[in-house]
Amino acid sequence: MITANRARAAGATEAEIKEAVEVAYLFGGTPALVTAVNAFRASA
């Protein structure tokens, strides 16, 4: 996920990314969760 990779590059922790995923789920429901879970797949 490009946004998560940019957040990591800017110094965001995995916990901060997880919190963003939780907020996305609360406001967007399951479709947002399915998309946001890719944030935990770190690209090399």
Buried (B, 14 or more C-beta within 10 A) or exposed (E): BEEBBEBBEEEBEEEEBEEBBEEBBEEEEEEBBEBBEEBEEEEE
